[in-house]
Amino acid sequence: MGGLVARTIASGDGLQTVGLAVINDKATYLIRRPRELLPGKISELVELGRQGKFLELYQQCRVKIKEGRAVTPTEPLFNINANRWSAHAAGTTYLLPINDLTLMYVNGVLEIFNEHTGAFVLDERNGFRPAGLAPFARSRGGHLEDDPRRGRVATVRQIEQFVTEFVTVEQGMMLQNLGLMAQALGLGGFPNFANHEFGWFQALGFDLQEMPVSRYLGTGPLVSLALKLLRRDVPVPFPIGLERNGELLLKPFCPPHYPSMSAAVRAVAEIKFGANGIFRGHAAGNAWSNGAEITGKVPPVSEKALAAATAYCEYLWNRYGRFPVYLTPYRTVLGFQACHLDAEFYDRFYRPEALAETQRQDFQRHS
């Protein structure tokens, strides 16, 4: 929470895990999040906001990732029939939240595997065996509570569902803000379907890897063999990051951007407690009157939590070849499409109250 800057929405663990792509006829942009900016740059942007120079603030936060409009196929299941009429319509602006699941995931397991919480995780796709955590079980002298009667035992799927829900809540609130802003500007707009494993990432130019569907789904040996014999073990692409002009814009906390999951876990701990971490080097940039003194009292992640989180994440990577294992590192769910409205069309086919005065004023300005 010490790193939040002017956020109007809730963010799980204060991590700002959702990025935003802005897509129009001229170009496609990625909006940099506050944690991706240098501390000095943030103060400049805050001052622009105070002066009401919002367009300049926006332009300084964005980076072009594609000339023209990023376009996905419109057939099922890249799109749904209800949105087919409006998909990629000229003159509209499409705003697409991009969920990063890896930062929340690693940060979350560092918390639940500490000595206070002591959760224990089983792999339901591997006979409910410990997910790399057997040496840390309390029944073996460790600090994680593996007795299911104590209510601290979960499965990999449950943990990943928690992660997904926390990140998606932040995305949902971003969509609400976009809807409120469209109304305030006098625009029309609505959230629509963007839930495809790789369609939007291909359109945006993400780096992609492929994996046979049997490994992607974590099937057993018999099902994997059947898929191969039936020639249905097709490759499935999935996003692993976004790079433009030699700059890595979006980097998940997993290989290939880290040599191992162990290195990725350490990197998340460094964000908080490293020399330049939120609770150490960046203490002067927070809102406390004596930030360095306060943050210096915040205890770092314990070595036991680090060891357990590393063992868990390494287990998932070694067994399933990706992280997370039920979803991809990045995910899209809903986008928001905005445009100017034709007030004459609404006057002909709708009741008068269907449009607010802001939309009518916008129509007069652009007609």
C-alpha positions in Angstrom: 0.0 0.0 0.0 3.0 2.3 0.5 3.5 2.5 -3.3 0.0 3.6 -4.3 -0.3 6.9 -6.1 -3.7 8.6 -6.7 -5.6 5.4 -7.3 -9.4 5.7 -7.3 -10.0 1.9 -7.2 -9.1 -1.0 -5.0 -6.1 -3.0 -5.9 -5.4 -6.4 -4.4 -2.3 -6.1 -2.1 -1.9 -2.6 -3.6 0.1 -4.1 -6.5 -1.5 -2.4 -9.5 -1.6 -5.6 -11.4 -3.8 -4.5 -14.3 -2.4 -2.7 -17.3 -4.5 -0.8 -19.9 -4.3 -0.7 -23.7 -5.9 2.1 -25.6 -6.9 1.3 -29.2 -8.2 3.7 -31.9 -8.0 4.1 -35.6 -4.6 5.9 -35.5 -2.6 3.7 -33.1 -2.6 1.3 -30.2 -1.0 2.4 -26.9 -0.1 0.9 -23.5 -0.5 3.1 -20.5 2.3 2.8 -18.0 1.3 2.1 -14.4 2.7 4.3 -11.6 5.0 1.5 -10.4 6.6 1.3 -13.8 7.6 5.0 -13.6 10.6 6.5 -11.9 9.8 8.3 -8.6 10.8 11.6 -10.0 8.5 11.2 -13.0 5.5 10.5 -10.7 5.9 13.8 -9.0 5.9 15.6 -12.4 2.7 13.8 -13.4 1.0 14.6 -10.1 1.7 18.3 -10.7 0.3 18.1 -14.2 -2.9 16.6 -12.7 -3.1 19.4 -10.2 -2.9 21.9 -13.0 -5.6 20.2 -14.9 -3.3 19.3 -17.8 -4.8 15.8 -18.2 -4.1 15.4 -21.9 -0.4 16.1 -21.4 -0.4 13.7 -18.4 -2.0 11.0 -20.5 0.4 11.5 -23.4 3.4 11.2 -21.1 2.1 7.9 -19.6 1.4 6.1 -22.8 3.8 4.3 -25.2 2.8 3.3 -28.7 2.9 -0.4 -29.3 1.3 -0.6 -32.8 0.5 1.7 -35.7 -3.3 1.7 -36.3 -5.9 -0.4 -34.6 -5.1 -3.7 -33.0 -7.8 -6.1 -34.4 -8.7 -9.6 -33.3 -10.8 -12.0 -35.4 -14.5 -11.6 -34.9 -15.7 -15.2 -35.3 -16.4 -17.4 -32.3 -14.9 -17.7 -29.8 -12.7 -14.7 -30.4 -15.9 -12.7 -30.1 -19.5 -13.3 -29.3 -22.4 -12.7 -31.6 -23.9 -9.9 -29.5 -20.8 -7.8 -30.0 -20.2 -8.7 -33.7 -21.9 -5.6 -35.0 -19.6 -3.2 -33.1 -16.3 -5.0 -33.0 -13.4 -2.8 -34.2 -15.8 -0.2 -35.6 -14.1 2.8 -37.1 -14.2 5.9 -35.0 -14.5 4.1 -31.7 -11.9 3.8 -28.9 -11.4 0.5 -27.3 -9.9 0.3 -23.8 -8.6 -3.1 -22.8 -7.5 -4.0 -19.2 -4.7 -6.6 -19.2 -4.5 -8.7 -16.1 -1.1 -9.8 -14.8 -1.6 -12.8 -12.6 2.0 -13.6 -11.7 2.8 -10.7 -9.3 -0.3 -11.2 -7.2 0.3 -15.0 -7.2 3.9 -14.8 -6.0 3.1 -12.0 -3.5 0.2 -14.0 -2.2 2.1 -17.2 -1.6 4.8 -15.3 0.3 2.0 -14.2 2.6 0.2 -17.5 3.1 3.4 -19.5 3.5 4.7 -17.4 6.4 4.8 -18.6 10.0 1.7 -16.8 11.0 -0.7 -18.1 8.3 1.0 -21.4 7.6 -1.2 -22.6 4.8 -0.6 -25.9 3.0 -1.4 -26.6 -0.6 -2.2 -29.9 -2.4 -2.1 -30.6 -6.1 -5.5 -32.0 -7.1 -4.2 -33.0 -10.5 -1.5 -35.1 -8.9 -3.5 -37.3 -6.6 -3.8 -34.5 -4.0 -0.1 -34.8 -3.1 1.7 -31.8 -1.5 2.5 -29.2 -4.2 6.2 -29.2 -3.5 5.6 -28.4 0.2 6.0 -31.8 1.9 9.3 -30.8 3.7 7.5 -27.8 5.2 4.5 -29.7 6.7 4.0 -29.4 10.4 3.6 -33.2 10.6 7.2 -33.4 9.5 8.5 -30.6 11.8 7.9 -27.7 9.4 5.8 -24.5 9.8 2.9 -25.2 7.4 -0.3 -26.6 8.8 -1.1 -29.8 6.8 -3.8 -31.1 9.1 -7.1 -30.4 7.1 -9.0 -30.2 10.4 -7.2 -26.9 11.1 -8.8 -25.3 8.0 -5.6 -24.2 6.4 -5.3 -26.8 3.6 -6.2 -25.7 0.0 -5.6 -26.9 -3.5 -3.7 -25.3 -6.4 -6.9 -24.6 -8.1 -8.3 -22.8 -5.1 -5.2 -20.7 -4.7 -5.2 -19.7 -8.4 -8.9 -18.9 -8.2 -8.2 -16.5 -5.3 -5.5 -14.8 -7.4 -7.7 -14.5 -10.4 -10.6 -13.0 -8.4 -8.4 -10.4 -6.7 -6.9 -9.2 -10.0 -10.3 -9.3 -11.8 -11.9 -7.1 -9.1 -9.3 -4.4 -9.9 -10.2 -4.7 -13.6 -13.9 -4.4 -12.9 -13.4 -1.2 -11.0 -11.3 0.2 -13.9 -14.2 -0.6 -16.2 -16.6 1.2 -13.9 -14.4 4.3 -13.9 -14.3 4.2 -17.7 -18.0 4.1 -17.8 -18.3 7.0 -15.5 -15.8 9.0 -17.5 -17.6 8.2 -20.8 -20.8 9.6 -19.2 -19.0 12.7 -17.9 -17.6 13.4 -21.4 -20.9 12.9 -23.1 -19.8 9.7 -24.9 -21.5 6.4 -25.4 -19.8 3.2 -24.2 -20.2 -0.2 -22.9 -18.1 -3.1 -21.6 -17.9 -6.1 -23.9 -16.4 -9.5 -24.4 -12.6 -9.8 -24.5 -12.2 -13.2 -22.8 -9.9 -15.2 -25.1 -6.8 -17.1 -24.2 -4.5 -15.5 -26.8 -6.6 -13.6 -29.4 -6.0 -10.1 -28.0 -2.3 -10.8 -27.2 -1.7 -11.8 -30.8 -3.4 -8.6 -31.9 -1.3 -6.5 -29.5 1.9 -8.1 -30.5 2.8 -9.9 -27.3 5.6 -12.4 -27.3 4.0 -15.9 -27.4 5.0 -19.4 -26.6 3.2 -22.6 -27.5 2.4 -25.8 -25.6 0.6 -29.0 -26.6 -2.9 -29.0 -25.4 -2.3 -32.1 -23.3 0.5 -30.3 -21.3 -1.5 -27.1 -21.3 -4.4 -28.8 -19.6 -2.2 -31.0 -17.4 -3.8 -34.3 -18.6 -2.6 -37.6 -17.4 -0.5 -40.0 -19.5 -3.4 -42.0 -21.0 -5.4 -38.9 -22.1 -2.2 -37.3 -23.5 -1.5 -40.5 -25.5 -5.1 -40.6 -26.8 -4.9 -36.9 -27.9 -1.7 -37.6 -29.8 -3.0 -40.7 -31.5 -6.2 -38.8 -32.5 -4.0 -35.9 -33.7 -5.8 -33.6 -31.4 -2.8 -32.6 -29.2 -2.7 -29.3 -31.0 -0.4 -26.4 -29.9 -1.9 -23.7 -27.8 -0.3 -20.2 -27.8 -0.1 -18.1 -24.6 1.4 -14.7 -23.8 4.7 -14.3 -21.9 5.4 -10.6 -22.2 5.4 -7.5 -24.3 8.5 -5.8 -25.8 8.8 -2.8 -28.1 11.9 -1.3 -29.6 14.2 -3.2 -27.1 12.1 -2.1 -24.1 10.4 -4.8 -22.0 7.0 -3.1 -21.2 5.2 -6.1 -19.5 7.2 -8.8 -17.9 5.6 -11.6 -15.9 7.3 -13.0 -12.8 8.2 -16.4 -14.3 10.6 -17.8 -16.9 11.8 -16.9 -19.5 12.1 -13.4 -18.1 13.7 -14.9 -14.9 16.1 -17.9 -15.0 13.8 -19.8 -12.6 10.8 -19.4 -10.4 13.2 -19.1 -7.5 14.6 -16.0 -9.0 11.1 -14.7 -9.7 10.1 -15.2 -6.1 13.2 -13.3 -4.9 12.4 -10.5 -7.4 9.0 -10.0 -5.8 10.5 -9.8 -2.3 13.0 -7.3 -3.7 10.2 -5.0 -4.9 9.1 -4.6 -1.3 12.3 -5.1 0.8 15.3 -4.7 -1.6 17.6 -1.7 -1.5 15.2 0.2 -3.8 12.0 -1.4 -2.5 8.8 0.2 -1.4 9.6 -0.4 2.3 13.2 0.5 2.0 14.7 2.7 -0.7 11.5 4.4 -1.8 10.4 5.2 1.8 10.9 9.0 1.2 8.2 8.9 -1.5 5.4 7.7 0.6 2.8 9.8 2.6 4.2 9.3 6.1 5.9 12.3 7.8 8.8 10.0 8.8 8.6 7.3 6.2 12.1 6.0 6.6 11.6 5.4 10.3 8.2 3.7 9.9 9.1 1.5 6.9 12.3 0.5 8.6 10.2 -1.2 11.3 8.3 -3.3 8.7 9.8 -6.9 9.0 11.0 -8.4 5.7 9.7 -11.6 4.3 10.9 -14.5 6.4 13.4 -17.0 5.1 10.9 -19.8 5.8 8.2 -18.1 3.8 10.7 -17.5 1.0 11.8 -21.1 1.0 8.2 -22.5 1.0 7.1 -20.1 -1.8 10.1 -21.0 -3.9 9.5 -24.8 -3.4 5.8 -24.4 -4.4 6.5 -22.2 -7.5 9.3 -24.4 -8.6 7.1 -27.5 -8.3 4.4 -25.9 -10.5 6.9 -24.8 -13.1 8.7 -28.2 -13.3 5.5 -30.2 -13.4 3.3 -28.0 -15.7 5.8 -25.9 -17.6 4.1 -22.6 -16.9 2.9 -20.3 -14.1 0.1 -20.1 -13.3 -1.0 -23.6 -14.3 -4.7 -23.1 -14.8 -4.4 -19.8 -16.7 -1.8 -17.9 -18.6 0.5 -15.2 -17.0 -1.7 -12.5 -18.7 -5.4 -12.5 -19.2 -8.1 -10.4 -20.8 -11.7 -10.6 -19.7 -13.7 -7.4 -20.7 -12.9 -4.3 -22.7 -14.7 -1.0 -22.8 -15.7 0.6 -26.2 -16.4 4.3 -26.3 -17.7 6.5 -29.2 -19.7 9.7 -29.9 -23.5 9.1 -30.1 -26.0 10.2 -32.8 -28.7 12.1 -30.8 -31.0 12.1 -33.9 -31.0 8.4 -34.0 -31.9 8.2 -30.4 -34.6 10.8 -30.8 -36.2 8.7 -33.5 -36.1 5.3 -31.9 -35.8 5.8 -28.1 -37.5 7.7 -25.3 -36.2 11.2 -24.6 -34.7 10.2 -21.3 -32.5 7.5 -22.9 -29.8 10.2 -23.5 -28.4 12.5 -20.8 -27.7 16.2 -21.5 -24.0 15.5 -21.7 -24.5 13.2 -24.7 -26.7 15.8 -26.4 -24.1 18.5 -25.8 -21.4 16.2 -27.3 -23.6 15.6 -30.4 -24.0 19.3 -30.9 -20.3 19.9 -30.7 -19.5 17.2 -33.3 -22.4 17.4 -35.6 
